[in-house]
Amino acid sequence: GANNIPTDTDVVVNFSESMDCLNPSFAFIPLPVPFTFITSCDPTLTVLTLQLTGGSAFRAGTTYSVEVNTTGLDGNYLVDSPVMNPWSFTINAPPTVSAPVLSASGCVDAGSSLLVSWSMADDLEAPANLSVLLVYFNGSLPVTITGPSEGFPGSASYAWTLPFVDLVTRVRVEVRDSANAVGANESVSIRIDTGAPRVLSTTPAEGATNVSLDATITIVFSEPMDRDSVQTAFSSTPVLPGRQFVWTIGNQSLEISPGGLPDRTRFRITVARTAIDACGPGRAMVAD
């Protein structure tokens, strides 16, 4: 009748006397699939343990009936006792948790407060007894928002102060029950934005001389940019009539192929402050 049993639990039987531990038999209904196992006894031969191996495990949310048969060292078979044989137990089902809903979408200001909401349930435990962990992702690295902690209701919310980073991320809710089973779900992606974009570097550098006639002009921004606004804001003196734009690094780096540069000519390249980032509705640069 036990429930909330972990999927990797060993089956342990205590006997009233020393047993033949070389030839025990266990009958399961239903059968764990695949069903591979090892058995062992303690030094007194009164405690018999069955351990599932080879990828076998009990299935979550399933009730199993099991019967053990073996003989004592004296050759006598088992007789009835107050302890049931066969007996049954139920394997724990992990908590269920909805995909977290965020109070803002798209592009959100770093340092602002974002409400993360989710619902969760477990077939055997009250929501307040479930352990909750909230994380966001910096690339593939999870970063803790809060937890693990208990006390959340079935429909829960948490106010998250966004970190000061430029980042596309998502929120993951992990809910763990007392049997260590975990249910998890993730939100849609959002973009955290720290403010106005700026130019990080240019190639050729300011004041460069002896630049190759077939050089490529590269502008690297502090964050992904809106392509059309940058290309419209781009200008050169004198004009580069054969220019072609190529974006790389997720719209954060712009390469301009001039189509050939004239010899002994000084160029001045400008990206006007009308260029905006890709964080909708878009922030303009502070200056040209």
N, C-alpha and C positions, 0 to 999 in steps of 0.2 A: 503493500500500500504506500510505500514511500514515493514522493514526487519531487520535482525540482532537482532531479539527479543529473549531473554533468554527463556529456556524451562520452567522455573517456574514462568513466568510472570502472574500476575493477569489481568483479563479483567475488565476494569473500564468504565462505561458509565455515562456521565453527561447529565442530563435532564433540560428542560427549566422550569419545575415546580415540585412540590412535587408529588411523585409517590407511587403507591401501591407496597411496597417492600416485601410483604409477598408471592406474587404469580408471580414472574417474570418467563419468559421462555426464554431459550437460545437454538438456533439451530445451531449446528456446523457441517461443512462439511470439512474434515472427522471428525469423532467423536474421541476425545482423549480416548484412551483405557488403563486402565479402566476409566470410566467417573463418578467420584464422586466429589462433589463440595459443597461448602457452599456459600451463598450470604449474603450480609449485606449492609445497607445504612448508610450514614452519618446522623447527627441530623436533617438536613434540608430535608431529604428524596429526595434530588435531585442527589446524587452521589451513584450509585449502583455498587458494587464490587462483582465479581465472582472469587472465589479462588479454584483452583483444590486441592483435598485432596485424602487421601487413596492411595497414590502411583500414582495417575494420574499426568501426565505431558505432555506438548506438545512435539511432536517428532521433533528432530533436522532436519533441511533442508526441512520441510513440510510447505506448504501454507494452511492456514485455512480460511474458510469463516464462519462468525458468524452473526446471526440475533437475536436481542433482541425484545421481545414483553411483554408489561405490560400495565397497565392503570394508569392514574393519579388518585389522591385521589377523583377527581370529577367524576370518572368513564369513562372519555373519553379515547379512544384508541389513539395510536400514529398516527401522520400524517406525510407526507413527509416533509423533511427539506433538506437544503444544505448538511448536514452530512449524508453519505451513511449508510443505514441499509437494507440489510446486508452489511458488509464490510469485507475486507480480510487483512491478514498480514502473513508474512513469518517468521518461527522460525529459529534462527541462527543455522548454521551447524558449528561444531568446526573446527579449522584448521587441515589440514593434515600435517604430518611430517614423514619423512623417518627414518628408523633405523640409528642412527649415525654410521659412519664409522671411525675407528681409524687407524692412520698411522702406527701402529705397532701392532703385535699380539703376543700371547703366553706370554713370560716373558719379562718384560720391566724394565729398571733400574729406581729406585726411584730417583727423582730429575731431570730426563731428561724431554724433551719437547715432548708432544704427540699432534698431530693435530687431533681434533675432527671435522668431516664434516657431514653435513646433509642438506636436502632440505625441504622446507615448503611452504604451500600455503593456502590461504583462499578465499572463493568465493566472499567475499565482501570487504576485506581489503588488502592493499598492504603489502607485507612481512615486509617492514621497520616499519610498525605500529604495528606489532605483538610483544608481550612481550615474551622473551626467557629466560628460566632457565635451566642451565646445572648442574647436580649433579652426584656424584659417590656414591657407596654404601660401607659402612663399616659394614659388616653384613647386617642387615635389615635397618640400619640407613642411610638416605640420607645426604650427605655432599655437600654443595654448591661449585661448581667450579666457576661459574660466573652467574650474574643476580639476579633477573629478570631485563632485560634491553631490549631496542628496538634499531632499526637501522640496524639489520642484513638483508642482501639480501636474495632472495629466495633460492639460493644455498650458504650456509654459512659455515665458518670454524672458529675454535677457538683454539689457541695454549695453551695447558694445561700443566703447570709444575707439574709433579707428586709429591705427598706427600712422605715424607720419612717414609714409612711403608712397612711391609711385608703383602701383602693383595691380595686376589683374588677379583676382583671387576668388575663392568660394569658401563657404562655411560648412563644416562637417559636425554633426551631432552624433556622439557615441553614447549609448545607454547600456549599462551593465547591470545584471541582476545578481542576487546573492550566490548563485551557482556559477558565476563568472562567465555567463553567456552574454554576448554583445549584439545589439542591434544598432545599425548606423544608417545615416542618410545624409545627402549633401544638397546644398542650395544651388541655384543658378549662379553664374559668375557675375561679379561686379568689378568695376575699376575704381581703385582708390587713387586720388589725384592730390598732389601737394601744392598745386598752384600754377602760375603762369609758366609756359615753356621758355627755354633759353637755348642759345647755341653753346654747345660744349667744346667743339673744336672745328677747325677748318683746315683743308688741304687743297692747295698749297697754303702755308702759314702766312700770317700778316708780314708784308715786306719781303717775301721770298723772291729771289732772283735766280737766273739760270734755270727757269722752269722749262721742262721739255715742251716742244711744240705739240706733242700729242698727249699732254697731261690731262688727267681727269680731275675735275673740281669736286671735292667732297665736303658736305656739311653734316655734322653730327649734332642732333638735338638731345635735350635732356629727357625726352619722352616721345612716344609715338605722336606723329603729327597728321593733320588733315592734308592730304596730298594736294588737292586743288588749291587750297588757300596758300600753301607754301609756294607752289609753282607760279601762282598769280603774283605773289609778293616778291618773287625773285627778279632781280634786274642786274645788269652789268653795264659798265662804262669802260670802253666802247661796247656796243651790243655784240652778243655772240649769236649770229644768225642761224647756225646749224646745231644749236644745243638740243640735247636729248636728256630726259630725266629718267633715272633708274633708282627705285627705292629699295632699301635693304634693311635688315635688323628690325623687322616688324614696323616699318614706316618711321623708324627713328633716325635713319641715315639716308641722305639724298646724294646720289652721284650724278654729276652733270658732265656729259660728254660734249665738249664744245664743237666737235667736228673739225678740229685743227685750229691751232692758235698762231697768229701772225708773229713774226720775229720782232724783238726789240719794242714790245708794246706793253705798257703798264695798264693793268686792269683793276677796276674797283668793283667788288661784288657786294650786293646788298640784299638782305632778306628783310622786307618791311615789317613793321610791327603788326600789320594786318594778318600775318600768318597765325593760325590757331592750332591748338593741339587736337588730338582725336578723341578727347574726353568730352562727349556731348553735353551741352551744346557747343562746347569749345571755348578755351581761354586763349586770348591773344597774347603775344609776347609783350613785355613791358616796354621795349624800345626796339628801333631798327637794329 
